[in-house]
Amino acid sequence: MDERADCAGLWRHTGQRTALTELVCGRRGRWPACQRSPRQRAGEEHGGIDSAGDAALAAGCRSGELDLAASPGRDRAASRSNDLEVTALQDAKKNGYRWRRPRHSLNGRQDPNAVDRGGLRLKLLKQQAEAGDIVLLSADESEALTHPYLAHAWAKRGADLRVPAPGQSSKLALLGALDHATNKLIVHRGSTKRRTDFVALLEILDGLYGPASGQAIKPVVLVLDNGPIHVSKMSMAALAARKAWLAVEWLPKYAPELNDIERSWRDLKRHHLAHRTFRSIQQLDDAVARSVERLNRERARHLCHDQRIAA
């Protein structure tokens, strides 16, 4: 390739290269001048600097602004003040944003009108249940694991809480119903969440609220979502066989906030099963049974809390 005659001497002559290096490093007043050893100055007088002088010059003449803009994660002995300034600059570049994990949203999947109508009907049913005219039950499924359920806990600042979780986690299926008037949680425990398990839950309700209970029968309203085990042929036949005393209030699709038992599952896991590791399914099953009994005792209402009786 052809080389321009006016630029050839700039790189061939070592003295010109030294002058250019000094210009970049700021010896002419732009940045603080670098400190050079007598050996480096002697090398410049002979028309250049050696490789060691190049490294020292590059290290000694680095700009403070370049250090500030450099990545704080590289291996260098930076001062704490510079690190804080780098962090401030990085935060300013984010413009108020921070790294977050997205969550699923039900917007676009819910029918707002159906949710509003369902909420209004549930409000009227709760008033009837509080008055003692009906029994309102909210039913749904959940699960418990042998590995610990992680919940909020107090810890010292800077401490990292860790809970041991050895081996492979096993699952215990929970099918339950919540009595709105008494806040009693009724749970059927098993290995699966299938239609047969839902029918087993209905059989438990037979002994508590059906004709087999031997008590005065009140109309029972069971709140259910449109889950597959609820709308199967076997489940629909079992519900139809109990239509004399059991009615079903179907929730709109994608509306878990209307089912009160969801909060009971949360309380059971957060306050009774959290941060506990179970060695076997049997140990977990026993712990869930004790936790449900303790939760029901805590929620039991005193007679004076019933405004209708107290009046």
C-alpha positions as a printed Julia matrix, in Angstrom:
311×3 Matrix{Float64}:
   0.0     0.0    0.0
   1.1     3.54  -0.64
   2.15    5.55   2.4
   1.73    9.26   2.72
   5.07   10.99   2.78
   4.02   13.57   5.37
   2.97   10.86   7.9
   5.8     8.36   7.43
   8.23   10.06   9.79
   5.74   10.26  12.65
   5.97    6.56  13.48
   9.51    5.92  12.17
  11.12    8.55  14.32
  11.12    7.52  17.96
  11.34   11.08  19.14
   8.05   11.91  17.43
   6.46    8.84  19.02
   7.55   10.08  22.45
   6.06   13.47  21.78
   2.78   11.91  20.74
   2.73    9.77  23.9
   3.28   12.85  26.05
   0.44   14.59  24.27
  -1.94   11.69  24.97
  -0.86   11.41  28.6
  -1.4    15.12  29.22
   2.08   16.58  29.78
   0.85   19.81  28.23
  -1.5    20.71  31.09
  -4.7    18.81  30.35
  -4.12   16.11  33.01
  -1.55   15.94  35.81
   1.94   15.21  34.55
   3.3    11.74  35.18
   6.33   11.04  37.32
   9.16    9.44  35.35
  12.41    7.92  36.5
  15.86    9.2   35.35
  16.18    6.04  33.26
  12.99    6.93  31.38
  14.17   10.5   30.79
  17.52    9.19  29.6
  15.76    6.93  27.17
  13.78    9.84  25.77
  16.98   11.87  25.28
  18.32    9.04  23.11
  15.2     9.15  20.97
  12.68    6.83  22.71
  11.76    4.77  25.76
  12.07    1.06  26.36
   9.25   -1.4   26.96
   9.5    -1.04  30.75
   9.26    2.7   30.36
   6.19    2.28  28.19
   4.45    0.24  30.93
   5.41    2.67  33.65
   4.32    5.63  31.55
   1.0     4.04  30.77
   0.45    3.21  34.42
   1.57    6.55  35.79
  -0.28    8.77  33.35
  -3.72    7.14  33.5
  -6.54    9.62  33.82
  -8.59    9.74  36.98
 -11.71   10.16  34.85
 -10.94    6.93  33.02
 -10.51    5.12  36.33
 -13.85    6.47  37.51
 -15.62    5.28  34.39
 -14.01    1.84  34.47
 -15.87   -1.22  35.62
 -15.73   -1.54  39.43
 -15.57   -5.32  39.17
 -12.12   -5.55  37.58
  -9.05   -6.45  39.62
  -7.55   -3.17  40.75
  -6.9    -1.48  44.05
  -9.46    1.31  43.79
 -10.23    3.59  46.67
 -13.6     3.43  48.38
 -14.45    6.99  47.34
 -13.95    6.12  43.69
 -16.06    2.98  44.09
 -18.9     5.02  45.57
 -18.68    7.49  42.72
 -18.8     4.67  40.19
 -21.89    3.23  41.9
 -23.55    6.64  41.83
 -22.84    6.99  38.13
 -24.21    3.53  37.38
 -27.39    4.21  39.37
 -27.85    7.46  37.51
 -27.62    5.63  34.2
 -30.44    3.28  35.24
 -32.83    6.24  35.53
 -34.64    4.84  38.54
 -34.94    1.27  37.23
 -33.86   -1.82  39.13
 -33.52   -5.51  38.35
 -36.83   -7.25  39.09
 -38.4   -10.63  38.46
 -41.64  -10.4   36.44
 -44.78  -12.05  37.72
 -47.75  -13.51  35.96
 -50.72  -11.24  35.53
 -54.36  -12.22  35.11
 -55.13   -9.08  33.14
 -56.61  -10.0   29.8
 -57.64  -13.44  31.07
 -60.24  -12.4   33.63
 -63.71  -11.2   32.75
 -64.06   -8.05  34.9
 -67.85   -8.1   34.76
 -68.01  -11.77  35.77
 -65.58  -11.14  38.64
 -67.67   -8.2   39.89
 -70.89  -10.23  39.74
 -69.23  -13.17  41.47
 -67.9   -10.92  44.22
 -71.36   -9.42  44.78
 -72.99  -12.84  45.06
 -70.33  -14.0   47.53
 -70.9   -10.89  49.62
 -74.6   -11.7   49.9
 -73.86  -15.35  50.72
 -71.44  -14.32  53.47
 -74.12  -12.13  55.04
 -76.53  -15.07  55.06
 -73.84  -17.33  56.57
 -73.08  -14.8   59.33
 -76.8   -14.62  60.07
 -76.94  -18.42  60.45
 -79.27  -19.03  57.55
 -76.86  -21.1   55.45
 -73.48  -22.8   55.72
 -70.95  -21.29  53.33
 -67.92  -23.44  52.44
 -65.0   -22.44  50.22
 -63.11  -25.41  48.75
 -59.84  -25.69  46.86
 -56.62  -27.71  46.63
 -53.05  -27.08  47.71
 -49.92  -29.05  48.53
 -47.17  -29.29  51.13
 -43.56  -30.3   50.57
 -41.01  -32.1   52.69
 -38.57  -29.35  51.76
 -39.12  -26.21  53.84
 -41.56  -23.51  52.85
 -39.61  -20.23  52.91
 -41.34  -17.29  54.54
 -40.31  -13.93  55.97
 -38.3   -14.07  59.18
 -36.28  -11.7   61.37
 -32.53  -11.71  60.8
 -29.56   -9.55  61.59
 -28.5    -7.05  58.98
 -26.09   -8.6   56.55
 -26.94  -12.15  57.65
 -28.03  -14.69  55.06
 -30.62  -17.11  56.41
 -30.32  -20.66  55.09
 -32.53  -23.67  55.77
 -31.21  -27.19  54.99
 -33.11  -29.07  52.31
 -31.37  -32.42  51.76
 -32.4   -35.0   49.2
 -35.34  -34.83  46.81
 -38.56  -33.12  47.84
 -41.78  -35.13  48.19
 -45.31  -33.75  47.94
 -48.42  -34.15  50.07
 -51.71  -33.22  48.4
 -54.21  -31.16  50.41
 -57.9   -30.79  49.56
 -59.82  -28.59  51.93
 -62.95  -26.61  52.69
 -63.25  -23.5   54.86
 -66.37  -22.79  56.9
 -66.99  -19.07  56.68
 -69.05  -18.8   59.89
 -66.68  -20.72  62.19
 -63.37  -20.24  60.29
 -62.86  -23.99  60.57
 -60.51  -25.54  58.02
 -61.39  -29.09  56.92
 -58.54  -30.9   55.14
 -58.31  -34.21  53.31
 -54.71  -35.34  52.93
 -53.51  -37.71  50.24
 -50.87  -38.42  47.64
 -52.8   -37.06  44.64
 -55.25  -34.32  43.7
 -57.68  -36.25  41.53
 -61.44  -36.58  41.2
 -61.44  -39.51  43.63
 -59.79  -37.29  46.23
 -62.43  -34.61  45.68
 -65.17  -37.18  46.21
 -63.41  -38.22  49.43
 -63.6   -34.59  50.58
 -67.34  -34.56  49.84
 -67.74  -37.67  51.97
 -66.09  -35.85  54.87
 -68.56  -33.0   54.4
 -71.4   -35.54  54.48
 -70.53  -36.45  58.04
 -70.22  -32.79  59.13
 -73.08  -31.03  57.36
 -75.2   -33.67  55.58
 -78.11  -35.81  56.74
 -75.64  -38.28  58.28
 -74.52  -35.67  60.8
 -77.73  -36.1   62.86
 -78.12  -32.33  63.2
 -80.66  -29.92  61.81
 -79.82  -29.61  58.15
 -79.02  -26.12  56.87
 -78.6   -25.36  53.2
 -74.91  -25.69  52.35
 -73.32  -23.59  49.59
 -69.99  -24.87  48.3
 -67.79  -22.34  46.5
 -65.73  -23.99  43.77
 -63.61  -22.94  40.82
 -63.68  -24.57  37.41
 -60.74  -26.88  38.04
 -60.62  -30.17  36.1
 -61.24  -32.36  39.16
 -64.33  -30.28  40.03
 -66.03  -30.51  36.64
 -65.23  -34.15  35.83
 -68.11  -36.57  35.29
 -67.43  -38.37  38.55
 -67.34  -35.12  40.53
 -70.48  -33.73  38.89
 -72.33  -36.97  39.65
 -71.24  -36.8   43.3
 -72.43  -33.17  43.55
 -75.75  -34.05  41.9
 -76.29  -36.85  44.43
 -76.11  -34.24  47.22
 -78.28  -31.55  45.62
 -80.92  -31.97  48.35
 -78.71  -30.15  50.83
 -75.64  -28.98  48.87
 -75.6   -26.23  46.25
 -72.55  -25.11  44.27
 -71.5   -21.52  43.65
 -69.15  -21.58  40.68
 -66.47  -18.92  40.64
 -65.58  -17.12  37.42
 -62.44  -18.22  35.64
 -59.07  -16.93  36.83
 -60.41  -15.36  40.01
 -58.51  -16.97  42.92
 -58.88  -13.8   44.99
 -62.59  -14.62  45.47
 -61.83  -17.92  47.23
 -61.25  -17.34  50.95
 -59.5   -20.67  51.48
 -56.44  -19.34  49.64
 -55.61  -17.18  52.66
 -55.99  -20.2   54.94
 -53.47  -22.16  52.88
 -51.1   -19.21  53.14
 -51.49  -18.99  56.93
 -50.99  -22.73  57.32
 -47.72  -22.72  55.38
 -46.36  -19.39  56.56
 -47.05  -19.69  60.29
 -47.07  -23.45  60.93
 -44.98  -25.21  58.28
 -42.41  -22.56  57.34
 -38.66  -23.23  57.66
 -39.18  -26.87  58.61
 -37.61  -29.83  56.84
 -39.41  -33.19  57.02
 -37.63  -36.5   56.56
 -40.62  -38.4   55.19
 -44.16  -38.01  53.91
 -45.51  -39.57  57.11
 -43.73  -36.99  59.23
 -45.1   -34.23  56.99
 -48.6   -35.71  57.17
 -48.52  -35.75  60.98
 -47.22  -32.18  61.07
 -50.0   -30.97  58.75
 -52.67  -32.67  60.87
 -51.34  -31.03  64.06
 -50.99  -27.68  62.32
 -54.57  -27.73  61.07
 -55.86  -28.51  64.56
 -53.77  -25.71  66.05
 -54.91  -23.29  63.36
 -58.57  -24.13  64.02
 -58.1   -23.6   67.76
 -56.56  -20.21  67.14
 -59.42  -19.22  64.87
 -62.23  -20.53  67.07
 -64.6   -17.71  67.89
 -65.85  -17.02  71.37
 -69.63  -16.96  71.78
 -69.53  -13.29  72.71
 -68.01  -12.52  69.33
 -71.23  -13.57  67.65
 -73.16  -10.32  67.5
 -76.47  -12.06  66.97
 -76.15  -14.11  70.2
 -74.61  -11.26  72.2
 -77.5    -8.97  71.3
